[in-house]
Amino acid sequence: MVTAIYAFYNLVDAYFVGGLGESQMGAISVVYPLGQVVVGLGLLFGNGAASYISRLLGRGDKENADKVASTALYSSVSVGAAIIIISMVFLHKIAVFKFYSSQKICLIYSFAFLPIAVQYI
């Protein structure tokens, strides 16, 4: 469900930003994979923890199930935040690698769009 909501958000975003021009649309294509990685890692921790928690609760081990849930939540938030911070620090290198410096205006829009997109990841 999370990926469907995130995909819908990006579809709507692409519709409105696409009307502004090609370079602005290119900026979205630079930032979009970052969101997908963060959402994917959140699902990784969530699905793995859900499986383990259900087995623990089936055995009646509520104390360890609570610990696993807390660990999964904090791990997911920590790893997601670390990826966002690292991506913001190295956005220039990521964007240059992706566009090979051929569209400098697209890079400028990417730098402007990332802080906005990070708020909604």
C-alpha positions as CSV (number, residue, x, y, z in Angstrom):
1,M,0.0,0.0,0.0
2,V,2.9,2.4,0.8
3,T,4.5,1.9,-2.6
4,A,1.1,2.5,-4.3
5,I,0.6,5.8,-2.4
6,Y,4.2,6.9,-3.1
7,A,3.8,6.0,-6.8
8,F,0.5,7.9,-6.9
9,Y,2.1,10.9,-5.3
10,N,4.9,10.9,-7.9
11,L,2.4,10.5,-10.7
12,V,0.5,13.6,-9.6
13,D,3.8,15.4,-9.0
14,A,5.0,14.5,-12.5
15,Y,1.7,15.7,-14.0
16,F,2.0,19.2,-12.5
17,V,5.8,19.5,-12.8
18,G,5.7,18.1,-16.3
19,G,3.8,21.2,-17.3
20,L,6.7,23.4,-16.3
21,G,9.2,21.8,-18.7
22,E,11.6,19.0,-19.5
23,S,14.4,20.1,-17.1
24,Q,12.0,20.3,-14.2
25,M,10.8,16.8,-15.0
26,G,14.4,15.6,-15.2
27,A,14.9,16.9,-11.6
28,I,12.1,14.6,-10.4
29,S,13.7,11.6,-12.1
30,V,16.9,12.3,-10.2
31,V,15.1,12.5,-6.8
32,Y,12.5,9.8,-7.3
33,P,14.9,6.8,-6.8
34,L,15.9,8.1,-3.4
35,G,12.4,7.9,-2.2
36,Q,12.0,4.4,-3.6
37,V,15.1,3.3,-1.7
38,V,13.8,4.7,1.5
39,V,10.4,3.2,1.1
40,G,11.9,-0.1,0.1
41,L,14.1,-0.2,3.2
42,G,11.1,0.7,5.4
43,L,9.2,-2.3,3.9
44,L,12.2,-4.5,4.4
45,F,12.3,-3.8,8.1
46,G,8.5,-3.8,8.5
47,N,7.9,-7.1,6.7
48,G,10.8,-8.9,8.3
49,A,9.8,-7.7,11.7
50,A,6.1,-8.6,11.1
51,S,7.1,-12.2,10.3
52,Y,9.3,-12.6,13.3
53,I,6.8,-10.8,15.7
54,S,4.0,-13.1,14.6
55,R,6.1,-16.2,15.4
56,L,7.1,-14.7,18.7
57,L,3.5,-13.9,19.6
58,G,2.5,-17.4,18.5
59,R,4.8,-18.8,21.1
60,G,3.4,-16.3,23.7
61,D,6.7,-14.3,23.9
62,K,5.2,-10.8,24.1
63,E,8.3,-9.3,25.8
64,N,10.6,-10.2,22.9
65,A,8.0,-9.2,20.3
66,D,7.9,-5.7,21.8
67,K,11.7,-5.5,21.6
68,V,11.7,-6.7,18.0
69,A,9.0,-4.1,17.0
70,S,11.0,-1.3,18.7
71,T,14.2,-2.4,17.1
72,A,12.6,-2.6,13.6
73,L,11.0,0.8,14.0
74,Y,14.2,2.6,15.1
75,S,16.3,0.7,12.6
76,S,14.0,1.7,9.7
77,V,13.9,5.3,10.7
78,S,17.7,5.4,11.3
79,V,18.6,3.8,8.1
80,G,16.1,5.9,6.1
81,A,17.4,9.1,7.7
82,A,21.0,8.1,7.0
83,I,20.3,7.4,3.4
84,I,18.5,10.7,3.0
85,I,21.4,12.6,4.6
86,I,24.0,10.8,2.6
87,S,22.1,11.5,-0.6
88,M,21.7,15.1,0.2
89,V,25.4,15.4,0.9
90,F,26.3,13.6,-2.3
91,L,23.4,14.8,-4.5
92,H,25.7,16.7,-6.8
93,K,27.8,13.6,-7.5
94,I,24.7,11.4,-7.9
95,A,23.1,13.9,-10.3
96,V,26.3,14.4,-12.3
97,F,26.7,10.7,-12.6
98,K,23.1,10.2,-13.8
99,F,23.2,13.1,-16.3
100,Y,26.9,13.1,-17.2
101,S,26.8,16.9,-16.8
102,S,25.0,17.3,-20.1
103,Q,22.0,19.1,-18.7
104,K,23.3,21.5,-16.0
105,I,19.9,23.2,-15.7
106,C,18.4,19.9,-14.7
107,L,21.0,19.6,-12.0
108,I,20.1,23.0,-10.6
109,Y,16.4,21.9,-10.4
110,S,17.4,18.7,-8.7
111,F,19.2,20.5,-6.0
112,A,16.1,22.7,-5.5
113,F,13.6,19.8,-5.5
114,L,15.4,17.4,-3.2
115,P,14.7,19.3,0.1
116,I,11.0,19.6,-0.9
117,A,10.8,15.9,-1.8
118,V,12.5,14.8,1.4
119,Q,9.7,16.3,3.5
120,Y,7.2,13.8,2.0
121,I,9.3,10.7,2.0
